[in-house]
Amino acid sequence: MTKLKIKKGDKVVVITGRDKGKTGEVLRVLPKEARLIVQGVNVVKRHTRPAMGNPGGIVEKEATIHISNVAHIDPKSSKPTRVGFKTLTDGRKVRVSRRSGEVLDA
């Protein structure tokens, strides 16, 4: 299992596949499978049975997408970018955009 450069809450763009070009926020990261769930991307329909809390029917929800099919969005130019790491003067290790050098971590 490798360390992933994408975290929950990051803004990403899909770079390949059926939803190419769509952007969204990362809702959930599954590091063991190297997959993630992005808001509004890879939406599938699921048929659900009625249960105590829900009436059932056809529900649309986001399915997982492989981490290699998405790229970070650069905060300055809003274009896809790669991610690098940099150590700040106070000793913190932060993620930086390769395109603009902007810090991605808050």
C-alpha positions as CSV (number, residue, x, y, z in Angstrom):
1,M,0.0,0.0,0.0
2,T,1.5,3.3,-1.1
3,K,0.9,6.8,0.3
4,L,-1.7,8.6,-1.7
5,K,-1.3,12.3,-2.7
6,I,-5.1,12.8,-2.8
7,K,-7.1,13.5,0.3
8,K,-10.7,14.0,1.2
9,G,-11.9,17.5,0.3
10,D,-9.4,18.0,-2.6
11,K,-10.7,19.4,-5.9
12,V,-9.9,17.0,-8.8
13,V,-10.6,16.6,-12.5
14,V,-11.2,13.3,-14.3
15,I,-8.6,12.9,-17.0
16,T,-9.7,9.7,-18.7
17,G,-12.8,7.5,-19.0
18,R,-16.5,8.0,-19.4
19,D,-16.6,11.2,-17.2
20,K,-13.5,12.8,-18.7
21,G,-13.4,16.5,-18.0
22,K,-15.8,16.5,-15.0
23,T,-14.6,18.1,-11.8
24,G,-15.6,17.5,-8.3
25,E,-14.6,17.3,-4.6
26,V,-13.3,14.1,-3.2
27,L,-15.9,12.7,-0.8
28,R,-14.1,9.5,0.3
29,V,-10.7,7.8,-0.3
30,L,-10.2,4.1,-0.2
31,P,-6.4,3.6,0.1
32,K,-6.3,-0.2,0.1
33,E,-8.0,-0.4,-3.3
34,A,-6.4,2.9,-4.6
35,R,-9.9,4.2,-5.4
36,L,-11.9,7.3,-4.4
37,I,-15.4,8.7,-4.6
38,V,-15.8,12.1,-6.3
39,Q,-18.9,14.2,-6.0
40,G,-21.0,14.1,-9.3
41,V,-18.6,11.7,-11.1
42,N,-19.3,8.1,-12.1
43,V,-22.9,8.3,-11.0
44,V,-24.7,4.9,-11.2
45,K,-28.3,3.8,-10.6
46,R,-28.9,1.3,-7.8
47,H,-32.2,-0.5,-7.2
48,T,-33.0,-0.5,-3.5
49,R,-35.5,-2.5,-1.5
50,P,-37.9,-0.6,0.8
51,A,-36.5,-0.7,4.4
52,M,-37.4,1.0,7.7
53,G,-36.0,4.4,6.9
54,N,-36.2,4.6,3.1
55,P,-39.0,4.0,0.6
56,G,-36.8,2.1,-1.9
57,G,-36.8,2.5,-5.7
58,I,-34.0,3.6,-8.0
59,V,-31.3,5.6,-6.3
60,E,-28.5,7.5,-8.0
61,K,-25.2,7.5,-6.2
62,E,-21.5,7.9,-6.9
63,A,-19.4,4.8,-7.6
64,T,-15.6,4.6,-7.0
65,I,-13.1,5.7,-9.6
66,H,-9.4,4.6,-9.7
67,I,-7.0,7.2,-8.4
68,S,-4.9,7.1,-11.6
69,N,-7.9,8.5,-13.6
70,V,-8.0,11.8,-11.7
71,A,-5.6,14.8,-11.3
72,H,-5.5,17.7,-8.8
73,I,-6.8,21.0,-9.9
74,D,-4.3,23.8,-9.7
75,P,-5.5,26.6,-7.3
76,K,-4.2,29.4,-9.6
77,S,-5.0,28.3,-13.1
78,S,-7.8,25.7,-12.5
79,K,-5.9,23.2,-14.8
80,P,-4.8,19.6,-14.0
81,T,-1.5,19.4,-12.1
82,R,0.8,16.9,-10.5
83,V,1.6,17.0,-6.8
84,G,4.9,17.3,-5.1
85,F,6.0,17.6,-1.5
86,K,8.0,20.5,0.1
87,T,9.2,21.1,3.6
88,L,8.4,24.6,5.0
89,T,10.7,26.6,7.2
90,D,8.7,25.7,10.3
91,G,9.3,22.0,9.5
92,R,5.9,21.0,8.1
93,K,5.8,18.8,5.1
94,V,3.1,20.1,2.7
95,R,1.7,19.1,-0.7
96,V,2.5,21.6,-3.5
97,S,1.2,22.0,-7.1
98,R,3.9,21.3,-9.7
99,R,2.3,23.7,-12.1
100,S,2.3,26.8,-10.0
101,G,4.2,25.9,-6.8
102,E,1.1,26.8,-4.8
103,V,0.6,25.0,-1.4
104,L,-2.4,22.6,-1.6
105,D,-2.6,22.0,2.2
106,A,-4.4,24.6,4.3
